[in-house]
């Protein structure tokens, strides 16, 4: 599904002889809609100047045309910034070469809707509002003097200064969002209640965007506005599927938050505790006063601000986490407005399996079977969404006090939908849980995830690893896995066979799917899996086989030589 937007506008000169406002929008078809998005803009020429109308019209027309000529590789904000600064230079030059246009200038507010995100650029005192869930938010700041007698004197505008400072902002879209762009002839006259009432009718479908825009303009004139009056309205009717490219673009534009302490706030979320700090990321437990619930806020370390690869990897993790919608994973929460690079997930009381192991917890056979089934189901839920976890281990398996098992941390996961250049190295993960083929530059697969799942269950049972603990940068040699019954004599034979199949050295000897692994655990002793036969030497250790063949060959040759000499 593509981005679907309803649009409408209205503009009138009011009591003025000339309408110096100008509004415009471009609603392209595919592929431009996906690659560049929809753009809308509103401008108000500086009053009392003959060039006000020329400045506003040229600025809007120039932005709408030149934005689509910028490279697709540029972020949206970079494209708008480059175009507007070039337009600013042109407007300034017109005033110097044509005396009648001296001092020509205009305000401008523009918004781009692309994928599931919005981006805006703003200078002056035109405004951008967002109506969402019955609440109206002003997204822009008026660039006027703060003294009472100069509240209508602009401090920034297109053409006002050779150095143009543009406000940029962005956020995520939601269906039924309504964006409203207004000139000061409307917003300075109407109260917020009148605006909200009109937008509520548009949201409910009682009138369309054109009718809503006309209604606001007429209301402003009826309320005594003596200025030009213009309104431009956009309603989000449908959103496309989450786009990785947009997520990566967003990650390069948002600033990283500073390191936070308990009691501080970020975008309205109150920090309660630092949960975890790694070399790259920070996890906080935060409280959301609006929903009255605790959440987890994850972000990058502040010193990673200048690392585009870390930023892209973080955005990719969030993108995958949004696709993992199931009971087996924390769910991503979308904030109404995000000013920093982070993402939010649900918070769940409990501990991960590694914490339980470190506390000396002894897992019984029934617990291993029950938890194993739930863990395999979680891994299978990822695989059905074409996601490979790549770091299944006890530290990433959370046991909630609500009785749910949840698989955590998609930091090194991949989905198969990325470009080749975006894939991580094959050995991403924790060495002792990596399948043997990954040490030979093999590709991650469902079998490598199922192998790590088997090692996790083996470790829960025995606190050991089937091939011994593997240190980072070690190049291990894999022989036969140690039977877990050596450390747990109470282990039934059928369960041992299941675990040995899960951690088999050869991927062909493992379970093909999570569903097969789950079935083997569920049917248990009632329909046990047969023990795997001894692996032939040629498959287990081909080097040793050829060494033995060479030794036998030498011995036979010496024997033949002895017989010939004796005769």
Secondary structure, DSSP 8 states (H G I E B T S, - for coil): ---EEEEEEEEE-TTSSS--EEEEEE---TTHHHHT-EEEEEEEE-TT-TTHHHHHHHHHHHHHHHHTTS-TTS-HHHHHHHHHHHHHHHHHHHHHH-GGGTT--EEEEEEEEETTEEEEEEESS-EEEEEETTEEEE-----B-SSGGGTTSBS--BTT-SS---EEEEEE--TT-EEEEE-HHHHTTS-HHHHHHHHHHHHHTSS-HHHHHHHHHHHHHHTT--S-EEEEEEEEEE-----HHHHHHHHTTSB------TT-EETTEEEEEEEEE-SSEEEEEEEETTTTEEEEEEEE-GGGTT-HHHHHHHHHHHHHHHH--STTS--EE--S---BS-EEEE---EEEHHHHHHTT----HHHHHHHHHHHHHHHHHHHHTT-B----SGGGEEEETTS-EEE---TT-B-S-S-GGG---TT-S-GGGS-GGGGGT----HHHHHHHHHHHHHHHHHSS-TT----TT----------GGGT-TT--HHHHHHHHHHT-SSGGGS-SSHHHHHHHHHHGGGG---------HHHH-HHHHHHHHHHHHHHHHHHHHHHHHH-
